[in-house]
Every structure is written in C-alpha cells, then in structure tokens.
Amino acid sequence: MLSSLCVRKRFGAFTLIELLIVVAILAILAAIATPNFLEAQMRAKVARVRADSRTLATAMESYALDNVAYPFCDPQQNHSYLSDIPGLTTPVAYMQNLLPDVFPAEDADARTRYYRYYPVDYWQYAYPQLRGFWRWIVMSNGPDRKIDITRENAQSAILGDLWMVYDPTNGVRSQGDVILTNRGFLGNTM
C-alpha cells in the first residue's frame, strides 16, 4: 500500500524542468502578443482620429451651408484650434461638443488639446497657388504627438511631398500628422 501511494505522488506532480518549460512558453507567447496588442491600440486610436475628422468635416460643411463661409481663422496665425472657433457648437449645434485630439502634444495646454483647423482664408493669403485647390484642412498631431506640418512646410505637404503625413506602413508610432482636407485624407492613414 505504501508503494502505490509513492507511485501516485511521483506521477501526480510536475518536475522543475516541466514547470520551467511552461513558464518559457508563456513568456514567449507574451513577448509575441504584447507588441501586437500595442499596435492594435494605436490602429484603434488612428481610426478614431479618422472618424473624428469626418465628424469635423461634416460640421464644417454644415456651417458653410448656413453661413456661406467656413469658420474663420485669423490670417496672422498659421492655424486655429477647434477651441478657438466660435459657432461650431453654439448657437446652432453643428457638433454636440468639441472633440479633443486623440494625440495631444505632451506639453499641450487646455486650448491646444483640440484638433488644428486651417481655413481657406489663411491659405489664399499664404499660398496663392493653392487657391481653389481645397477649402479647409483638419489635422491631428499623430502618434508622435508633435506638430509636423508648420507654416513653412505646409505647401509641400498639400502638394504631395508627404514625408510629414502619418503613414502606418512606417510603423504605427511613426512621425507625421493625420490630415483630412475637403478632398479627403492625405497619405495612407489606414
């Protein structure tokens, strides 16, 4: 009877080597799954930026239909944040509330946590050759959380030099802004 009890104990437990193998397999699976999970999170955030941008586009076009002009931005500035644009949420609610940028800059204050908006008025004065090309642009900082398109390089971005436009084929955390114009998204944002 004692020998059968010892036999059962011997076969009922795992050896140290078996446990180490199981732990190693779990570690390998976790190492494979974690980057994929993080990439899925980033792709979801970019998809949300695209959806928010479409919502903003609808609000801009609705505003323009009612007011015969797009929301105004001071031509001396190179852009406005949505928080600076009066009239999108009141008195007529073209949007229920202002949408914060999914990728705010790390040092962003309350005003700069929103998407950037460039109206046609600014571009007509700054770049006359773009007149009639497009009417507005809405930008997100993108996963790098930096403003990559500035007053100095905006013309080349709009005309096709897309190095500063977000492209997930460069890695989901690559540099570049996610940009929507009245003609559609620039670059390959998904």
C-alpha positions in Angstrom: 0.0 0.0 0.0 2.9 2.4 0.8 4.5 1.7 -2.6 1.3 2.5 -4.5 1.0 5.8 -2.6 4.5 6.8 -3.5 3.9 5.9 -7.1 0.8 8.2 -7.2 2.7 11.1 -5.7 5.5 10.7 -8.1 3.3 10.8 -11.2 0.9 13.5 -9.8 3.4 16.4 -9.7 5.3 18.3 -12.3 9.0 18.3 -12.3 11.0 21.5 -12.2 12.1 21.2 -15.8 8.4 20.8 -16.9 7.5 24.0 -15.0 10.4 25.9 -16.5 9.4 24.8 -20.0 5.8 26.0 -19.4 7.0 29.3 -18.0 9.3 29.8 -21.0 6.5 29.1 -23.4 4.2 31.6 -21.6 7.0 34.2 -21.8 7.4 33.7 -25.5 3.7 34.0 -26.1 3.5 37.2 -24.0 6.5 38.6 -26.0 4.7 37.9 -29.2 1.3 39.1 -28.1 2.3 42.4 -26.4 3.5 44.3 -29.5 0.5 43.1 -31.4 -1.8 44.4 -28.7 0.0 47.8 -28.6 -0.2 48.0 -32.4 -3.9 47.3 -32.2 -4.4 50.0 -29.7 -2.5 52.5 -31.9 -4.5 51.5 -35.0 -7.7 52.0 -33.0 -6.6 55.5 -32.0 -5.8 56.4 -35.6 -9.2 55.0 -36.6 -10.8 57.3 -34.0 -8.9 60.3 -35.4 -10.2 59.5 -38.8 -13.8 59.2 -37.5 -13.5 62.4 -35.5 -12.1 64.2 -38.6 -15.0 63.1 -40.7 -17.4 64.4 -38.0 -15.5 67.7 -38.1 -15.7 67.8 -41.9 -19.5 67.4 -41.7 -19.7 70.2 -39.1 -17.5 72.5 -41.3 -19.6 71.8 -44.4 -22.9 72.3 -42.5 -21.5 75.6 -41.0 -20.6 76.7 -44.6 -24.0 75.9 -45.9 -25.7 78.0 -43.3 -23.2 80.9 -43.2 -21.9 80.9 -46.8 -18.4 80.7 -45.5 -16.2 78.3 -43.5 -15.3 79.1 -39.9 -12.8 82.0 -39.8 -9.3 81.9 -38.6 -7.0 84.9 -38.0 -4.8 85.0 -41.1 -1.9 86.2 -38.9 -1.9 82.8 -37.2 -0.9 79.7 -39.0 -3.8 77.7 -37.6 -6.6 77.7 -35.1 -7.5 75.0 -32.6 -11.1 74.0 -32.6 -11.5 75.6 -29.1 -10.8 79.0 -30.8 -13.6 78.7 -33.4 -16.8 80.2 -32.3 -20.1 78.9 -33.7 -19.5 75.2 -34.2 -21.4 74.2 -31.0 -23.5 77.3 -30.4 -25.9 78.9 -31.2 -26.6 76.2 -33.8 -25.1 72.8 -32.8 -23.1 71.7 -35.8 -21.3 69.5 -33.3 -22.6 68.3 -29.9 -19.3 69.2 -28.3 -15.7 69.9 -29.4 -13.6 66.8 -30.0 -10.3 66.7 -28.3 -7.3 65.4 -30.3 -6.6 61.8 -29.5 -2.9 62.6 -29.8 -2.4 65.9 -27.9 1.1 67.3 -27.6 2.8 66.3 -24.3 3.1 70.0 -23.3 -0.4 70.9 -24.5 -2.5 73.4 -22.6 -6.3 73.2 -22.5 -6.7 75.1 -25.8 -4.2 73.1 -27.7 -5.6 69.7 -26.8 -8.0 70.0 -29.8 -7.6 69.3 -33.5 -6.0 72.0 -35.6 -8.0 73.8 -38.3 -6.7 75.6 -41.3 -9.4 77.5 -43.3 -9.3 78.6 -46.9 -8.8 82.2 -45.9 -5.4 81.6 -44.4 -4.2 79.5 -47.4 -5.3 82.0 -50.0 -3.1 84.7 -48.5 -0.2 82.5 -47.6 -0.1 80.4 -50.8 -2.0 82.0 -53.7 -1.1 79.0 -55.9 -3.3 76.8 -53.7 -6.4 79.0 -54.2 -9.2 76.8 -55.3 -7.3 73.6 -54.6 -9.0 72.9 -51.3 -11.2 74.8 -48.8 -10.1 73.6 -45.3 -7.9 71.2 -43.5 -8.2 69.5 -40.1 -5.1 68.0 -38.5 -4.2 65.7 -35.6 -0.7 65.6 -34.2 -0.5 61.9 -35.0 1.1 59.2 -32.8 4.4 61.1 -32.4 2.3 63.9 -30.7 4.3 66.6 -32.5 3.1 69.3 -35.0 4.9 68.1 -38.1 3.2 70.4 -40.6 4.1 74.1 -39.9 3.6 77.3 -41.8 6.9 76.8 -43.6 6.3 73.3 -44.9 2.6 73.1 -45.4 2.6 73.9 -49.1 4.8 70.9 -49.9 2.7 68.6 -47.8 -0.5 69.7 -49.5 1.1 69.4 -53.0 2.2 65.9 -52.4 5.5 65.8 -50.5 4.0 63.6 -47.9 7.0 62.9 -45.6 5.3 64.7 -42.7 2.0 62.9 -43.2 1.3 59.9 -41.0 1.6 56.5 -42.7 1.2 53.3 -40.7 3.5 51.4 -43.1 6.4 53.3 -41.5 5.4 51.8 -38.1 2.3 52.6 -36.1 4.3 55.1 -34.0 5.8 56.8 -37.0 6.0 60.6 -37.3 3.5 62.7 -39.2 0.2 64.4 -38.8 -3.1 62.8 -39.7 -4.6 65.2 -42.2 -8.1 65.5 -43.7 -9.0 68.1 -46.3 -12.2 68.7 -48.2 -10.7 66.4 -50.8 -10.1 63.5 -48.4 -7.3 62.1 -46.3 -3.7 62.8 -47.3 -1.3 59.8 -47.3 -2.1 56.3 -46.3 -3.7 56.6 -42.8 -5.2 53.1 -43.0 
